[in-house]
C-alpha cells in the first residue's frame, strides 16, 4: 500500500520505519486497554493514555511520508484483510463467546469496504480512495503554497476543530484529520534534508515537553477541551517528533522485523472488537488489580505479547489463503487493462 522512495540519502524505508510501525500498533493497543479496559486507574493510567494517544497520528504520518500508492492489487489486499477478520470475529463470537448476530451482521461482515472494522478503518479506506487526488495536488505545490496549505489545514483542524469545536473536525476521528496528518507526513518527506540538519535530541526534548503538557492538562481536566483528541496540537506535535526521530535512525534491513510489521493492521483488526476485545479488556482489568507493580507490568507485557502473537499467526494463515486469489485477480485485472 505504501510505496518505497529514494529521493534523499537520508531517507530509506528500512527497518527503522518498520520498527516504528510495530511501536505504533503497540501504542494503539495500549491506548485501547487504557480507555476500554482499565478505564479509571488514576494518574498513572491517565499519563499512559496521554503517551499512547499519538499512535494513530504516527500511522498516518508514515502513510503520508511514503505516499499511499493506490493500485487494484493493494486495494483488494486491504479488502480481503478486512473481510477475513470480519468473518473471523463473527465465527469466534458465535463459537467461543455465545454472542448472537443478526442476519444483517452477517451481511455486513461481507461488505468489507463499507464495514471494514472500526472507525479507523472506515476513515482510512476513504483516505486510500482519495489518495491519488491528494498525491497529485501535493506534487504541484511549491514552497509558498505548502506553507499556505499547512496554515489553512491547521486553522481548520486545530483552531476551528479542536479549540472551537467546529463540526468539520471536533475530535480528530474523521477524514479531515486524516488528510491533515497525511499532508504533514508528505511535508516531512519533502523537506527531509532540512529535517536531517536538526539534532535528534531536540525532537526528544520537544516530545517530552508536549507529552508532559498533555498529561498535565488531561489529568487536571479542562472544561472545554479534551487533550486526548487526535487534533490536539500537543498530540500532533508529539507524533511528529516521534516519527521524525525514528525516520532519522539508520537501522539495517532486518527481514524478521519487516515481516512482522506487515501484520500490524491485522493486530488492530483482531483486537479491537467483538468477543475478543471484551476478553482482552476484561483481562486488562484483572491484571491491573494484581498485588504488586512488577506483577502488573509483567501481566501487561504477557497480554500484549499474546495479542500480537495471535494476530500475527492468524494473519500468516490469512496470507496463505488469500495470496493465490490475489495473484489470480491481479493477473485478470492486468489482462483487461
HELIX and SHEET records of a PDB file:
HELIX    1   1 UNK A   15  UNK A   32  1                                  18    
HELIX    2   2 UNK A   33  UNK A   38  3                                   6    
HELIX    3   3 UNK A   42  UNK A   52  1                                  11    
HELIX    4   4 UNK A   55  UNK A   66  1                                  12    
HELIX    5   5 UNK A   72  UNK A   95  1                                  24    
HELIX    6   6 UNK A  103  UNK A  110  1                                   8    
HELIX    7   7 UNK A  119  UNK A  139  1                                  21    
HELIX    8   8 UNK A  143  UNK A  154  1                                  12    
HELIX    9   9 UNK A  155  UNK A  163  3                                   9    
HELIX   10  10 UNK A  175  UNK A  190  1                                  16    
HELIX   11  11 UNK A  192  UNK A  196  1                                   5    
HELIX   12  12 UNK A  200  UNK A  220  1                                  21    
HELIX   13  13 UNK A  233  UNK A  248  1                                  16    
HELIX   14  14 UNK A  255  UNK A  261  1                                   7    
HELIX   15  15 UNK A  264  UNK A  271  1                                   8    
HELIX   16  16 UNK A  274  UNK A  288  1                                  15    
HELIX   17  17 UNK A  293  UNK A  336  1                                  44    
END                                                                             
